[in-house]
Amino acid sequence: METFYYEVVSIDGDYANLKRTDIESDELKLVARALLPPEIQEGSRLKYELLSYQMI
């Protein structure tokens, strides 16, 4: 299973915009906050592995 690293760029209501940090990319990924750890803030770093997000 692959592992991806993200940074929370912005939070808009029930959604957060994530930017990949393990590769060069300007694309943002819109993710429902229900799928993310509840303590996230803008600037938080996340690891996506085994279909779940974890704070790092």
mmCIF file of the N, C-alpha and C atoms, coordinates in Angstrom:
data_MODEL
# 
_entry.id   MODEL 
# 
loop_
_atom_site.group_PDB 
_atom_site.id 
_atom_site.type_symbol 
_atom_site.label_atom_id 
_atom_site.label_alt_id 
_atom_site.label_comp_id 
_atom_site.label_asym_id 
_atom_site.label_entity_id 
_atom_site.label_seq_id 
_atom_site.pdbx_PDB_ins_code 
_atom_site.Cartn_x 
_atom_site.Cartn_y 
_atom_site.Cartn_z 
_atom_site.occupancy 
_atom_site.B_iso_or_equiv 
_atom_site.pdbx_formal_charge 
_atom_site.auth_seq_id 
_atom_site.auth_comp_id 
_atom_site.auth_asym_id 
_atom_site.auth_atom_id 
_atom_site.pdbx_PDB_model_num 
ATOM 1   N N  . MET A 1 1  ? 0.842   -1.168 0.000  1.00 0.00 ? 1  MET A N  1 
ATOM 2   C CA . MET A 1 1  ? 0.000   0.000  0.000  1.00 0.00 ? 1  MET A CA 1 
ATOM 3   C C  . MET A 1 1  ? 0.894   1.240  0.000  1.00 0.00 ? 1  MET A C  1 
ATOM 4   N N  . GLU A 1 2  ? 0.502   2.230  -0.747 1.00 0.00 ? 2  GLU A N  1 
ATOM 5   C CA . GLU A 1 2  ? 1.301   3.447  -0.853 1.00 0.00 ? 2  GLU A CA 1 
ATOM 6   C C  . GLU A 1 2  ? 1.036   4.398  0.311  1.00 0.00 ? 2  GLU A C  1 
ATOM 7   N N  . THR A 1 3  ? 2.002   5.252  0.559  1.00 0.00 ? 3  THR A N  1 
ATOM 8   C CA . THR A 1 3  ? 1.883   6.286  1.590  1.00 0.00 ? 3  THR A CA 1 
ATOM 9   C C  . THR A 1 3  ? 2.044   7.641  0.924  1.00 0.00 ? 3  THR A C  1 
ATOM 10  N N  . PHE A 1 4  ? 1.159   8.585  1.274  1.00 0.00 ? 4  PHE A N  1 
ATOM 11  C CA . PHE A 1 4  ? 1.195   9.935  0.733  1.00 0.00 ? 4  PHE A CA 1 
ATOM 12  C C  . PHE A 1 4  ? 1.253   10.921 1.883  1.00 0.00 ? 4  PHE A C  1 
ATOM 13  N N  . TYR A 1 5  ? 1.911   12.059 1.663  1.00 0.00 ? 5  TYR A N  1 
ATOM 14  C CA . TYR A 1 5  ? 2.031   13.094 2.681  1.00 0.00 ? 5  TYR A CA 1 
ATOM 15  C C  . TYR A 1 5  ? 1.363   14.368 2.183  1.00 0.00 ? 5  TYR A C  1 
ATOM 16  N N  . TYR A 1 6  ? 0.618   15.017 3.081  1.00 0.00 ? 6  TYR A N  1 
ATOM 17  C CA . TYR A 1 6  ? -0.146  16.210 2.739  1.00 0.00 ? 6  TYR A CA 1 
ATOM 18  C C  . TYR A 1 6  ? 0.045   17.290 3.781  1.00 0.00 ? 6  TYR A C  1 
ATOM 19  N N  . GLU A 1 7  ? -0.240  18.523 3.367  1.00 0.00 ? 7  GLU A N  1 
ATOM 20  C CA . GLU A 1 7  ? -0.328  19.654 4.282  1.00 0.00 ? 7  GLU A CA 1 
ATOM 21  C C  . GLU A 1 7  ? -1.714  20.255 4.118  1.00 0.00 ? 7  GLU A C  1 
ATOM 22  N N  . VAL A 1 8  ? -2.348  20.627 5.224  1.00 0.00 ? 8  VAL A N  1 
ATOM 23  C CA . VAL A 1 8  ? -3.657  21.273 5.173  1.00 0.00 ? 8  VAL A CA 1 
ATOM 24  C C  . VAL A 1 8  ? -3.443  22.721 4.757  1.00 0.00 ? 8  VAL A C  1 
ATOM 25  N N  . VAL A 1 9  ? -3.946  23.073 3.584  1.00 0.00 ? 9  VAL A N  1 
ATOM 26  C CA . VAL A 1 9  ? -3.775  24.429 3.048  1.00 0.00 ? 9  VAL A CA 1 
ATOM 27  C C  . VAL A 1 9  ? -4.873  25.347 3.571  1.00 0.00 ? 9  VAL A C  1 
ATOM 28  N N  . SER A 1 10 ? -6.106  24.853 3.579  1.00 0.00 ? 10 SER A N  1 
ATOM 29  C CA . SER A 1 10 ? -7.219  25.660 4.076  1.00 0.00 ? 10 SER A CA 1 
ATOM 30  C C  . SER A 1 10 ? -8.339  24.746 4.550  1.00 0.00 ? 10 SER A C  1 
ATOM 31  N N  . ILE A 1 11 ? -9.164  25.314 5.424  1.00 0.00 ? 11 ILE A N  1 
ATOM 32  C CA . ILE A 1 11 ? -10.336 24.603 5.927  1.00 0.00 ? 11 ILE A CA 1 
ATOM 33  C C  . ILE A 1 11 ? -11.541 25.465 5.609  1.00 0.00 ? 11 ILE A C  1 
ATOM 34  N N  . ASP A 1 12 ? -12.540 24.846 4.973  1.00 0.00 ? 12 ASP A N  1 
ATOM 35  C CA . ASP A 1 12 ? -13.743 25.567 4.570  1.00 0.00 ? 12 ASP A CA 1 
ATOM 36  C C  . ASP A 1 12 ? -14.956 24.759 5.012  1.00 0.00 ? 12 ASP A C  1 
ATOM 37  N N  . GLY A 1 13 ? -15.456 25.062 6.188  1.00 0.00 ? 13 GLY A N  1 
ATOM 38  C CA . GLY A 1 13 ? -16.626 24.348 6.703  1.00 0.00 ? 13 GLY A CA 1 
ATOM 39  C C  . GLY A 1 13 ? -16.316 22.884 6.955  1.00 0.00 ? 13 GLY A C  1 
ATOM 40  N N  . ASP A 1 14 ? -17.034 22.013 6.269  1.00 0.00 ? 14 ASP A N  1 
ATOM 41  C CA . ASP A 1 14 ? -16.880 20.572 6.464  1.00 0.00 ? 14 ASP A CA 1 
ATOM 42  C C  . ASP A 1 14 ? -15.812 19.955 5.574  1.00 0.00 ? 14 ASP A C  1 
ATOM 43  N N  . TYR A 1 15 ? -15.044 20.781 4.888  1.00 0.00 ? 15 TYR A N  1 
ATOM 44  C CA . TYR A 1 15 ? -14.027 20.275 3.963  1.00 0.00 ? 15 TYR A CA 1 
ATOM 45  C C  . TYR A 1 15 ? -12.677 20.931 4.213  1.00 0.00 ? 15 TYR A C  1 
ATOM 46  N N  . ALA A 1 16 ? -11.626 20.245 3.823  1.00 0.00 ? 16 ALA A N  1 
ATOM 47  C CA . ALA A 1 16 ? -10.269 20.791 3.914  1.00 0.00 ? 16 ALA A CA 1 
ATOM 48  C C  . ALA A 1 16 ? -9.577  20.587 2.571  1.00 0.00 ? 16 ALA A C  1 
ATOM 49  N N  . ASN A 1 17 ? -8.766  21.547 2.180  1.00 0.00 ? 17 ASN A N  1 
ATOM 50  C CA . ASN A 1 17 ? -7.953  21.446 0.972  1.00 0.00 ? 17 ASN A CA 1 
ATOM 51  C C  . ASN A 1 17 ? -6.565  20.970 1.376  1.00 0.00 ? 17 ASN A C  1 
ATOM 52  N N  . LEU A 1 18 ? -6.132  19.864 0.792  1.00 0.00 ? 18 LEU A N  1 
ATOM 53  C CA . LEU A 1 18 ? -4.835  19.282 1.103  1.00 0.00 ? 18 LEU A CA 1 
ATOM 54  C C  . LEU A 1 18 ? -3.914  19.388 -0.104 1.00 0.00 ? 18 LEU A C  1 
ATOM 55  N N  . LYS A 1 19 ? -2.635  19.634 0.166  1.00 0.00 ? 19 LYS A N  1 
ATOM 56  C CA . LYS A 1 19 ? -1.615  19.711 -0.883 1.00 0.00 ? 19 LYS A CA 1 
ATOM 57  C C  . LYS A 1 19 ? -0.586  18.624 -0.624 1.00 0.00 ? 19 LYS A C  1 
ATOM 58  N N  . ARG A 1 20 ? -0.255  17.852 -1.663 1.00 0.00 ? 20 ARG A N  1 
ATOM 59  C CA . ARG A 1 20 ? 0.773   16.806 -1.530 1.00 0.00 ? 20 ARG A CA 1 
ATOM 60  C C  . ARG A 1 20 ? 2.110   17.464 -1.257 1.00 0.00 ? 20 ARG A C  1 
ATOM 61  N N  . THR A 1 21 ? 2.862   16.884 -0.319 1.00 0.00 ? 21 THR A N  1 
ATOM 62  C CA . THR A 1 21 ? 4.179   17.415 0.003  1.00 0.00 ? 21 THR A CA 1 
ATOM 63  C C  . THR A 1 21 ? 5.293   16.439 -0.351 1.00 0.00 ? 21 THR A C  1 
ATOM 64  N N  . ASP A 1 22 ? 4.931   15.205 -0.714 1.00 0.00 ? 22 ASP A N  1 
ATOM 65  C CA . ASP A 1 22 ? 5.963   14.223 -1.050 1.00 0.00 ? 22 ASP A CA 1 
ATOM 66  C C  . ASP A 1 22 ? 6.350   14.268 -2.523 1.00 0.00 ? 22 ASP A C  1 
ATOM 67  N N  . ILE A 1 23 ? 5.609   15.033 -3.326 1.00 0.00 ? 23 ILE A N  1 
ATOM 68  C CA . ILE A 1 23 ? 5.937   15.235 -4.741 1.00 0.00 ? 23 ILE A CA 1 
ATOM 69  C C  . ILE A 1 23 ? 5.684   16.703 -5.079 1.00 0.00 ? 23 ILE A C  1 
ATOM 70  N N  . GLU A 1 24 ? 6.219   17.158 -6.194 1.00 0.00 ? 24 GLU A N  1 
ATOM 71  C CA . GLU A 1 24 ? 5.946   18.509 -6.681 1.00 0.00 ? 24 GLU A CA 1 
ATOM 72  C C  . GLU A 1 24 ? 4.566   18.514 -7.321 1.00 0.00 ? 24 GLU A C  1 
ATOM 73  N N  . SER A 1 25 ? 3.647   19.250 -6.733 1.00 0.00 ? 25 SER A N  1 
ATOM 74  C CA . SER A 1 25 ? 2.298   19.336 -7.276 1.00 0.00 ? 25 SER A CA 1 
ATOM 75  C C  . SER A 1 25 ? 1.640   20.607 -6.771 1.00 0.00 ? 25 SER A C  1 
ATOM 76  N N  . ASP A 1 26 ? 0.921   21.290 -7.652 1.00 0.00 ? 26 ASP A N  1 
ATOM 77  C CA . ASP A 1 26 ? 0.169   22.479 -7.269 1.00 0.00 ? 26 ASP A CA 1 
ATOM 78  C C  . ASP A 1 26 ? -1.310  22.159 -7.082 1.00 0.00 ? 26 ASP A C  1 
ATOM 79  N N  . GLU A 1 27 ? -1.699  20.909 -7.338 1.00 0.00 ? 27 GLU A N  1 
ATOM 80  C CA . GLU A 1 27 ? -3.095  20.519 -7.220 1.00 0.00 ? 27 GLU A CA 1 
ATOM 81  C C  . GLU A 1 27 ? -3.483  20.361 -5.756 1.00 0.00 ? 27 GLU A C  1 
ATOM 82  N N  . LEU A 1 28 ? -4.718  20.750 -5.461 1.00 0.00 ? 28 LEU A N  1 
ATOM 83  C CA . LEU A 1 28 ? -5.263  20.577 -4.121 1.00 0.00 ? 28 LEU A CA 1 
ATOM 84  C C  . LEU A 1 28 ? -6.291  19.461 -4.153 1.00 0.00 ? 28 LEU A C  1 
ATOM 85  N N  . LYS A 1 29 ? -6.380  18.743 -3.043 1.00 0.00 ? 29 LYS A N  1 
ATOM 86  C CA . LYS A 1 29 ? -7.333  17.648 -2.907 1.00 0.00 ? 29 LYS A CA 1 
ATOM 87  C C  . LYS A 1 29 ? -8.366  18.075 -1.866 1.00 0.00 ? 29 LYS A C  1 
ATOM 88  N N  . LEU A 1 30 ? -9.631  18.066 -2.227 1.00 0.00 ? 30 LEU A N  1 
ATOM 89  C CA . LEU A 1 30 ? -10.713 18.425 -1.326 1.00 0.00 ? 30 LEU A CA 1 
ATOM 90  C C  . LEU A 1 30 ? -11.152 17.169 -0.578 1.00 0.00 ? 30 LEU A C  1 
ATOM 91  N N  . VAL A 1 31 ? -11.074 17.211 0.760  1.00 0.00 ? 31 VAL A N  1 
ATOM 92  C CA . VAL A 1 31 ? -11.375 16.044 1.585  1.00 0.00 ? 31 VAL A CA 1 
ATOM 93  C C  . VAL A 1 31 ? -12.363 16.449 2.674  1.00 0.00 ? 31 VAL A C  1 
ATOM 94  N N  . ALA A 1 32 ? -13.361 15.611 2.908  1.00 0.00 ? 32 ALA A N  1 
ATOM 95  C CA . ALA A 1 32 ? -14.323 15.860 3.978  1.00 0.00 ? 32 ALA A CA 1 
ATOM 96  C C  . ALA A 1 32 ? -13.611 15.792 5.330  1.00 0.00 ? 32 ALA A C  1 
ATOM 97  N N  . ARG A 1 33 ? -13.895 16.748 6.195  1.00 0.00 ? 33 ARG A N  1 
ATOM 98  C CA . ARG A 1 33 ? -13.234 16.782 7.513  1.00 0.00 ? 33 ARG A CA 1 
ATOM 99  C C  . ARG A 1 33 ? -13.577 15.557 8.345  1.00 0.00 ? 33 ARG A C  1 
ATOM 100 N N  . ALA A 1 34 ? -14.687 14.901 8.075  1.00 0.00 ? 34 ALA A N  1 
ATOM 101 C CA . ALA A 1 34 ? -15.052 13.695 8.814  1.00 0.00 ? 34 ALA A CA 1 
ATOM 102 C C  . ALA A 1 34 ? -14.026 12.587 8.604  1.00 0.00 ? 34 ALA A C  1 
ATOM 103 N N  . LEU A 1 35 ? -13.264 12.646 7.517  1.00 0.00 ? 35 LEU A N  1 
ATOM 104 C CA . LEU A 1 35 ? -12.240 11.639 7.225  1.00 0.00 ? 35 LEU A CA 1 
ATOM 105 C C  . LEU A 1 35 ? -10.882 11.993 7.819  1.00 0.00 ? 35 LEU A C  1 
ATOM 106 N N  . LEU A 1 36 ? -10.769 13.202 8.373  1.00 0.00 ? 36 LEU A N  1 
ATOM 107 C CA . LEU A 1 36 ? -9.490  13.699 8.879  1.00 0.00 ? 36 LEU A CA 1 
ATOM 108 C C  . LEU A 1 36 ? -9.481  13.717 10.406 1.00 0.00 ? 36 LEU A C  1 
ATOM 109 N N  . PRO A 1 37 ? -8.297  13.718 11.012 1.00 0.00 ? 37 PRO A N  1 
ATOM 110 C CA . PRO A 1 37 ? -8.235  13.838 12.474 1.00 0.00 ? 37 PRO A CA 1 
ATOM 111 C C  . PRO A 1 37 ? -8.918  15.129 12.928 1.00 0.00 ? 37 PRO A C  1 
ATOM 112 N N  . PRO A 1 38 ? -9.667  15.091 14.028 1.00 0.00 ? 38 PRO A N  1 
ATOM 113 C CA . PRO A 1 38 ? -10.436 16.279 14.452 1.00 0.00 ? 38 PRO A CA 1 
ATOM 114 C C  . PRO A 1 38 ? -9.585  17.479 14.843 1.00 0.00 ? 38 PRO A C  1 
ATOM 115 N N  . GLU A 1 39 ? -8.319  17.270 15.192 1.00 0.00 ? 39 GLU A N  1 
ATOM 116 C CA . GLU A 1 39 ? -7.476  18.369 15.672 1.00 0.00 ? 39 GLU A CA 1 
ATOM 117 C C  . GLU A 1 39 ? -6.732  19.105 14.564 1.00 0.00 ? 39 GLU A C  1 
ATOM 118 N N  . ILE A 1 40 ? -7.037  18.836 13.291 1.00 0.00 ? 40 ILE A N  1 
ATOM 119 C CA . ILE A 1 40 ? -6.299  19.503 12.215 1.00 0.00 ? 40 ILE A CA 1 
ATOM 120 C C  . ILE A 1 40 ? -6.529  21.011 12.236 1.00 0.00 ? 40 ILE A C  1 
ATOM 121 N N  . GLN A 1 41 ? -5.517  21.732 11.759 1.00 0.00 ? 41 GLN A N  1 
ATOM 122 C CA . GLN A 1 41 ? -5.569  23.181 11.556 1.00 0.00 ? 41 GLN A CA 1 
ATOM 123 C C  . GLN A 1 41 ? -4.868  23.458 10.237 1.00 0.00 ? 41 GLN A C  1 
ATOM 124 N N  . GLU A 1 42 ? -4.991  24.677 9.745  1.00 0.00 ? 42 GLU A N  1 
ATOM 125 C CA . GLU A 1 42 ? -4.230  25.049 8.558  1.00 0.00 ? 42 GLU A CA 1 
ATOM 126 C C  . GLU A 1 42 ? -2.753  24.906 8.886  1.00 0.00 ? 42 GLU A C  1 
ATOM 127 N N  . GLY A 1 43 ? -2.011  24.252 8.015  1.00 0.00 ? 43 GLY A N  1 
ATOM 128 C CA . GLY A 1 43 ? -0.594  24.021 8.236  1.00 0.00 ? 43 GLY A CA 1 
ATOM 129 C C  . GLY A 1 43 ? -0.282  22.652 8.826  1.00 0.00 ? 43 GLY A C  1 
ATOM 130 N N  . SER A 1 44 ? -1.306  21.935 9.286  1.00 0.00 ? 44 SER A N  1 
ATOM 131 C CA . SER A 1 44 ? -1.081  20.587 9.830  1.00 0.00 ? 44 SER A CA 1 
ATOM 132 C C  . SER A 1 44 ? -0.549  19.668 8.739  1.00 0.00 ? 44 SER A C  1 
ATOM 133 N N  . ARG A 1 45 ? 0.295   18.730 9.137  1.00 0.00 ? 45 ARG A N  1 
ATOM 134 C CA . ARG A 1 45 ? 0.849   17.759 8.200  1.00 0.00 ? 45 ARG A CA 1 
ATOM 135 C C  . ARG A 1 45 ? 0.209   16.406 8.472  1.00 0.00 ? 45 ARG A C  1 
ATOM 136 N N  . LEU A 1 46 ? -0.152  15.741 7.375  1.00 0.00 ? 46 LEU A N  1 
ATOM 137 C CA . LEU A 1 46 ? -0.857  14.472 7.474  1.00 0.00 ? 46 LEU A CA 1 
ATOM 138 C C  . LEU A 1 46 ? -0.166  13.386 6.667  1.00 0.00 ? 46 LEU A C  1 
ATOM 139 N N  . LYS A 1 47 ? -0.349  12.158 7.113  1.00 0.00 ? 47 LYS A N  1 
ATOM 140 C CA . LYS A 1 47 ? 0.107   10.988 6.363  1.00 0.00 ? 47 LYS A CA 1 
ATOM 141 C C  . LYS A 1 47 ? -1.134  10.186 5.999  1.00 0.00 ? 47 LYS A C  1 
ATOM 142 N N  . TYR A 1 48 ? -1.247  9.817  4.726  1.00 0.00 ? 48 TYR A N  1 
ATOM 143 C CA . TYR A 1 48 ? -2.363  8.999  4.256  1.00 0.00 ? 48 TYR A CA 1 
ATOM 144 C C  . TYR A 1 48 ? -1.826  7.612  3.953  1.00 0.00 ? 48 TYR A C  1 
ATOM 145 N N  . GLU A 1 49 ? -2.324  6.634  4.686  1.00 0.00 ? 49 GLU A N  1 
ATOM 146 C CA . GLU A 1 49 ? -1.860  5.267  4.534  1.00 0.00 ? 49 GLU A CA 1 
ATOM 147 C C  . GLU A 1 49 ? -2.989  4.336  4.975  1.00 0.00 ? 49 GLU A C  1 
ATOM 148 N N  . LEU A 1 50 ? -3.151  3.239  4.260  1.00 0.00 ? 50 LEU A N  1 
ATOM 149 C CA . LEU A 1 50 ? -4.177  2.248  4.592  1.00 0.00 ? 50 LEU A CA 1 
ATOM 150 C C  . LEU A 1 50 ? -5.565  2.882  4.723  1.00 0.00 ? 50 LEU A C  1 
ATOM 151 N N  . LEU A 1 51 ? -5.884  3.772  3.787  1.00 0.00 ? 51 LEU A N  1 
ATOM 152 C CA . LEU A 1 51 ? -7.193  4.426  3.682  1.00 0.00 ? 51 LEU A CA 1 
ATOM 153 C C  . LEU A 1 51 ? -7.537  5.320  4.869  1.00 0.00 ? 51 LEU A C  1 
ATOM 154 N N  . SER A 1 52 ? -6.539  5.830  5.590  1.00 0.00 ? 52 SER A N  1 
ATOM 155 C CA . SER A 1 52 ? -6.822  6.753  6.685  1.00 0.00 ? 52 SER A CA 1 
ATOM 156 C C  . SER A 1 52 ? -5.731  7.832  6.777  1.00 0.00 ? 52 SER A C  1 
ATOM 157 N N  . TYR A 1 53 ? -6.125  8.959  7.360  1.00 0.00 ? 53 TYR A N  1 
ATOM 158 C CA . TYR A 1 53 ? -5.224  10.097 7.547  1.00 0.00 ? 53 TYR A CA 1 
ATOM 159 C C  . TYR A 1 53 ? -4.773  10.138 9.008  1.00 0.00 ? 53 TYR A C  1 
ATOM 160 N N  . GLN A 1 54 ? -3.480  10.411 9.224  1.00 0.00 ? 54 GLN A N  1 
ATOM 161 C CA . GLN A 1 54 ? -2.944  10.547 10.582 1.00 0.00 ? 54 GLN A CA 1 
ATOM 162 C C  . GLN A 1 54 ? -2.098  11.812 10.643 1.00 0.00 ? 54 GLN A C  1 
ATOM 163 N N  . MET A 1 55 ? -2.115  12.462 11.799 1.00 0.00 ? 55 MET A N  1 
ATOM 164 C CA . MET A 1 55 ? -1.254  13.629 12.019 1.00 0.00 ? 55 MET A CA 1 
ATOM 165 C C  . MET A 1 55 ? 0.194   13.168 12.151 1.00 0.00 ? 55 MET A C  1 
ATOM 166 N N  . ILE A 1 56 ? 1.113   13.968 11.616 1.00 0.00 ? 56 ILE A N  1 
ATOM 167 C CA . ILE A 1 56 ? 2.539   13.663 11.805 1.00 0.00 ? 56 ILE A CA 1 
ATOM 168 C C  . ILE A 1 56 ? 3.230   14.874 12.384 1.00 0.00 ? 56 ILE A C  1 
# 
